[in-house]
Amino acid sequence: MSTRFLEDAGLTKNEAKVYSALIDLGPSRAGLLTRKTGIHRRNVYDAIEMLIQKGLVSYIKENNVRLYSAVSPTRFIEILKEKETNLASIIPEMEKKMSFAAEKKQTNFFRGKQAIKSIFDDQIKEGKEILIIGACPFAKDIVKYYFPRYDNERKRKKIKVKALFTSKADCKIPLSEVKYLPKEMDSPSATNIYGNKVAIILWTEEPVAILIDQKEIADSYRSYFELLWKTAKN
C-alpha cells in the first residue's frame, strides 16, 4: 500500500510506513515492524508512540511483550474533522490580526518630482476631501503640466479642496474654498490631509515629502486645520 496518501493525511514518512506495515501484518511486535519497514528500531518506537497519541495505533501485552495493532483507517476522517474544527475556531482571531496588519500604520518618504506625483495620484484614488495647510501657489511651476490633469480628475470624481494660503495666488483651483493665513506663517512646506493620511511636502526644486498613514494623526491635523480655518480670512 502506498504511504503517500497517509503522509498527505498528516503522518510523517516513518509513521506512514509503520501504520501501513501494521495494516499488512496485523498485531505485531516492534522487532517485526523494524524488519518489515527497514526503519531503525528506535525510530520505530518513536513512530509508534506518535501513532498511539494520534489514536491510530493501540496495543496489548502478551507475556509482558507489547503487540501493536492499527486502528481502523476511518480514524483519519475523525482526525481531519478535528483539525477542521480546531482551525475553524482560530480563523476569526487570525482574520482579525490579518485585518489589523492590513490597517497598520505606515510612514513613507518621497523624493523628486515624479515621486511627489504619486501622493496626488493617491489623493485621487482616495476620493475624499483634501485639506491643505500652507498651500504653495508655485507648486504648479515645480511639477509642470501635472496639475491640470490632476484637477480634471478631481472634478470628475467631485473631490473638493479647502486650502489655506499665506498670500494671494494668481490661480484658480476648481472645486475649492480658499482662505488666507498671516504672511508670518509663510513656509515652503505644505500639509495635505485626506482620508486617514497626512502628506507633508517641502516644495523646492527637488521636492521631498513624508506621507503618514495613521487615522489618529490625520484626525489631529484635521482638527488643527479647522481651527486655522475659523481664524483665516477670505
N, C-alpha and C positions, 0 to 999 in steps of 0.2 A: 504493500500500500504506500502510495506517495505521501511523504510527510509535508509537502509544500503547503497543502491546504491547512494542515494543523498549525504550521508556522504562521500562515495568514490569519488564523483564528487567535493568535496571540501567544503561541508556545515558542520557546527557544528551540534551536535545532536539536539539542540533546533531549529536551523534554519531548519533542515530537517523535524522535527515534525510540525513546523508551516506551511512550504510550503506544506507538504503533506495534512495537515488539510484544507488549502485553496483550494487545488485541489478537495477534497471531498465536501467541504461546498459551494464553490463559494464565492462571495463577502461577507465578514464577518467583524464584529466589533472585537476589541481586546478582549472584555469580552467573546465572544463566543469561540474565539481561546483558551483562558485560560481554559475554561471548557472542550473543546474538547481534548486539549493536556495534561492537568494536570500540565502545567508549570506555575510558579508564574507569575502574571500579569506584573511585572516589567521586568522579563526576556523575556516575550513575546514581549514587546515593543522593547527591545534590539535586539531580533532576527529579528523582522520586519524591524527595521532600517537598519540592515546589509543586509537583503534581498533586500531592496529598493536600497541600494548602489550597489549591485551586479546586479541590473536590473532584479530581479526575482519576485519582488512584486511591484504593483502600488496601488494607492488609489484615491478615490473621496470623496468629502464631501457632505453629505446629512444632512440638518438641523444642520450644524456645527459639525457633527459626521463623523469620517473617516470610510470608508468601504474599506477594503483591499482585493485585488484580486491577484491571482497567474498569472504571465506572462507565456506564452507558454513554455513548457519544452524544446523546441528547443533552448531556450536561453542557456541551459547548453552546447550545442555544440559550440555556439559562445564563451562562457566563456573559454572552453578548448582550442579553437583555439587562443584566445587572450593570454592565458597562454603559449601556444606553441610558439607563435610569440615573446612574451616577453623573454621567456627562450632562444630561438634561438639567440636573439640579444645580450645576455650577455655571451653565451657559448664561443665565441672566446676569450674574456677577461679572463674568468675562465680558459680556456686551457692554455693561456699564463702564468697566475700565477702558474698553476699546473706545467708547464714545467720549470718555474724558480725555483719552490720549489724542483723539482727533481734534478736540477743542483746546488742546494745551496751548499755553501762551507762547508766542514767538516774537522774536525781535530780529529783523533783517536789515542789513546795511547795503546801500546802493551808492554807486559812484559813476558819474558820467551821464551824458545826455540821454543815451539810449536806455540806460538802466532806470533813470528817473521816469521815463515814459511809462514804464511798467506799473508804477504807482497809480498814474492817472488811468491806465487801462483797467487796473484793479477797481478803481472808483466806479467806472462804467459797469464792470461786472457785478459789483456790489449792489448798484442800483438804488442807493439811498442818499438822502440829503447830505450835502457836503458843506461843512462849516470851515471857514478859513480865517485864521488869526494872523495879521501881518501880511496880507496878500501882497504879492510882489507884482507891480504893474509892468515890469520889464521882463517877466518870466517868458512871455511870448517871443521876446527877441533872442532869448538864450536857446529855447527849443523851437526854432523857426518851423513854420508850416505844420506843426503838430496840433496846436490848439484849435484851429478851425475844424479839423476832423473830430477832435475831442468834444468840442461844443456841439457839433452836429449830432454826435452820438448821445450826448446828454439830452438834447432837445427831443430826439427820437424816443428816448426812454423816460422823458419827463423828470429828469433828475435836477432838483433845484439846488441853488448855491446861495449861501449867506456869507458875505465877505466883509472883513474889516480891514480897510486900507489905512495907511497913515498919511497919504497925500492924494490929491485928486488925480485920477488916472484918465488918460485920453483913450479909453477903450470901452466898448460895450460888451457886457457879459450876458449872454442870453439866460433866461430863467433865473435871474439873480436879484438879490437885495444887497445893497452896498451901504455901509456906514463908514464913518471915519474916526480914527483914534488920534490923539495928540501926536504931533510930529516927534515929540520926545521918545515915543515908543517905536520909532522907525528902526528897522533891522533888516539885514539881507536874508534873514530866515523867515520861513512861513510855516504855520502849523495847519495841517489839513486833518479834520476829524470826520470820519464817515463809518457808519456801522459800528463795529467793535474795534476799529483801528485808528491809530494816530500816526500821521506821517509828518516828520519834522524835516523840512527841506531847506538847505542852505543854497540860495540862488546865487552862484558865482559862475564864471565862465565854464568851469568844470564842476557842475553841481553835485552835491552829495546829500544823502537823505538817510534817515532811520525810520523804519516802519515798525510800529509796535502793535501787535495783535493781542489785545487784552481788554476785555469788556470794562473792568473796573477803571483802568486808566483812561479809556475813551470816555466813559461817563464823567470822570473827573474833569477832563479837558472840556467836555461839552457844557458842564456847569460853569466853568470859568468863562467860556465863550458867551454864554447867556448873560453873565454878569457884565462883561465888557459891552455887549450889545445894548444893554439898557442905558449905559452911560455914553455910548458913542453918538456922534452927530450925523445927521443926514447930509 
